[in-house]
Amino acid sequence: MTTSSKKRWPLSRFLADLLADRFVLPTKRLLVLLLLGAPIAIVGFVLQAGFTAFWLYNALILLASLFDWLTLPKRKDLEIRRVLPEQSDMGQSFMVEVELANKSGQSVSFVLQDDLPLSFAETGPIHGIMKSGESRISYQTRGTERGRYDFRWLYLRWSGKIGLWHRQSRFAAPQAIKIYPDLSQVRGYLNSLQESLIVDGKKIVRRARAGSEFHAIREYVPDDDPRTINWSASARSRRLMTNQYRPEHGKVITILVDCGRLMGVELNNQSRLDQSLEAAITLAAVALRQGDQVAFLAYSHEIKKYIPPGRGMGHLHTILEASYDLSHDFVEADPAKALEFMHRQQKRRSLMVLFSDMENYLVEDLLVGYLWKMRRSHLFLLLSQADPVLHEWSQVPVENSRLAYVKAVAQRFQLDRKAFQQKMTGAGIQVLDVPADQLTLAVINAYLDIKAREAL
């Protein structure tokens, strides 16, 4: 640092503090009054009283200005506190409340601006009148990206009794909020008491499927298997009763989420990673409610987060805390390294659900080797989000040679994806390449089908 910069630094710091905390500036009302002095002076000269009218008018403005300046409430007379929720879902609006305390003994007209993070929806300045005593105002905003965000300052500008001067200052209000993935699907399932699981408004699979573990006795309905009729319970209740079975509990579900470069591609204001996390957390909630254990792993070129298997709905909060702030890395993902890590960590047979991109499956040579090696001890479910651009180009009408070439290349890519699916299916590894808006539906259907078939 040079000598001149050292000399300028205290002055710059003083000016910054003055502008942020102690700055007083004229209002539009004062500027308009000053501009009106010119026509008044002209009229005064026409009436041969120009100097008298000019000085009298400016003296009145000066007295009013001094009075307004002296009665302008001090910063110590005002207190501000923000009330912020601890967490919210991505894209969901939430309420922010601001508590105001005015100790000046007079009503104060103010403009308030909150220090919102860049990824939050702007609300604009809030105008109002702060009466003597305590009051409260509120506004709505929403976070458009997952993660932990800090709110630092509240900026307030207020005027005096006449409204000729503004005083502006900033008030420290450090707080933080966690923006989780959209959990509306998870809450919809957990709050549902129906016999069917509803995701995105669609009935997918009945939760009570045939299995080997006894669950309950209920009244017989025409669609039930007659072989499950409980004759002893029917005799006691004098109604036809049947045994209800469910798939065996206590299985291990391992969720692996790719956080590599390709997962940062956005569609409809959501990245592939966002879509994958929402589907993964919904799957975790369903599996935990079913009584299974869930493990979670996030990876890119290295292992980013790992949560060992756990059971109970409290474990869902652990997974949420570990995954809500995940972001994609600008490097190629290494699924083989993730599978090698899980091969060392997970000795018990489990269902490994891998959320990645089809391009990674096609170009990663080591991945197929690890899948072949681990398929005897684990059951795999590979998921990918279909590329809508690829689908559009494969359906485009051929009008010239360029479009014919583009369509041929797009169809070639689609054939490669289907060939990989068929190859994996022949080896007993299920691969789902579905549109992003059907990802949650597809993975939960596949999980419940595996449980119903007792394939795990």
TALIN-V258857 format. One record per run of one state. SS is the DSSP state (a for helix, b for strand, c for the rest). FROM is the first residue (numbers start at 1). TO is the last residue. Records with the same first field share a line. If there is no record, write none. Layout:
SS->FROM-TO + FROM-TO
//
This chain:
c->1-2 + 22-22 + 27-27 + 47-49 + 71-74 + 84-86 + 90-92 + 103-107 + 115-119 + 121-125 + 131-132 + 144-146 + 160-164 + 181-183 + 191-195 + 200-201 + 207-212 + 220-225 + 230-230 + 238-240 + 247-251 + 259-260 + 265-265 + 268-269 + 290-292 + 300-302 + 311-313 + 324-334 + 346-349 + 356-357 + 364-364 + 375-378 + 386-387 + 395-400 + 427-429 + 435-435 + 454-456
a->3-21 + 28-46 + 50-70 + 75-77 + 184-190 + 226-228 + 231-237 + 261-264 + 272-289 + 314-323 + 335-345 + 358-363 + 365-374 + 388-394 + 401-426 + 436-453
b->23-26 + 78-83 + 87-89 + 93-102 + 108-114 + 120-120 + 126-130 + 133-143 + 147-159 + 165-180 + 196-199 + 202-206 + 213-219 + 229-229 + 241-246 + 252-258 + 266-267 + 270-271 + 293-299 + 303-310 + 350-355 + 379-385 + 430-434
//
